Amino acid sequence: MDIEPEHNTPEPYTQQEQFVLRLQPESELEERLVRQIVFCSVKLEYMETLLATAKEQLRKVFDESREALSL
């Protein structure tokens, strides 16, 4: 059974291309800023994923501890 992993986060180069198209940098400095924006955006998405995972783990621990206290 071959299952491909899900890719919820777009590849950085794809995002960079999208930002370049939207912002249309006209100088090297502007291009560097676009790359930094993309980098920050990718890092933010990664942190959001980690926070969502942590939230689910905390919810699970909370539910388990509540069940243990009710016994």
Wavefront OBJ file of the C-alpha trace (Angstrom):
o trace
v 0.000 0.000 0.000
v 1.682 3.205 -1.177
v 0.424 6.311 0.540
v 2.002 9.641 -0.244
v 2.477 12.005 2.698
v 0.204 15.003 2.785
v 1.791 18.340 2.034
v -0.252 20.969 3.834
v 2.455 23.590 3.607
v 3.260 24.939 0.160
v 6.852 24.698 -0.933
v 8.791 27.891 -0.148
v 9.750 28.472 -3.777
v 6.088 28.376 -4.740
v 5.272 30.955 -2.102
v 8.243 33.021 -3.172
v 7.028 32.986 -6.756
v 3.578 34.078 -5.575
v 5.029 36.911 -3.508
v 7.250 38.028 -6.403
v 4.233 38.143 -8.684
v 2.185 40.088 -6.140
v 4.870 42.494 -4.956
v 6.865 42.808 -8.182
v 10.242 43.704 -6.637
v 12.246 46.114 -8.730
v 15.600 45.885 -7.012
v 17.862 43.355 -5.360
v 16.979 44.774 -1.945
v 13.275 44.314 -2.629
v 13.909 40.739 -3.799
v 15.768 40.014 -0.561
v 12.850 41.421 1.393
v 10.486 39.156 -0.517
v 12.660 36.155 0.350
v 12.579 37.173 4.015
v 8.787 37.533 3.896
v 8.521 34.040 2.411
v 10.880 32.622 5.023
v 8.853 34.200 7.837
v 5.608 32.980 6.307
v 6.872 29.393 6.100
v 8.160 29.533 9.685
v 4.818 30.936 10.857
v 2.916 28.103 9.165
v 5.253 25.599 10.810
v 4.694 27.163 14.239
v 0.931 27.140 13.684
v 1.132 23.427 12.920
v 3.155 22.804 16.078
v 0.688 24.814 18.151
v -2.269 22.888 16.738
v -0.526 19.620 17.594
v 0.258 20.838 21.105
v -3.361 21.934 21.561
v -4.621 18.475 20.621
v -2.107 16.823 22.947
v -3.143 19.095 25.820
v -6.810 18.396 25.148
v -6.106 14.655 25.208
v -4.158 14.873 28.481
v -6.876 17.041 30.023
v -9.615 14.600 28.986
v -7.639 11.615 30.272
v -6.930 13.290 33.614
v -10.582 14.310 33.975
v -11.632 10.710 33.324
v -9.078 9.435 35.858
v -10.378 11.845 38.523
v -13.978 10.787 37.946
v -13.131 7.128 38.685
l 1 2 3 4 5 6 7 8 9 10 11 12 13 14 15 16 17 18 19 20 21 22 23 24 25 26 27 28 29 30 31 32 33 34 35 36 37 38 39 40 41 42 43 44 45 46 47 48 49 50 51 52 53 54 55 56 57 58 59 60 61 62 63 64 65 66 67 68 69 70 71
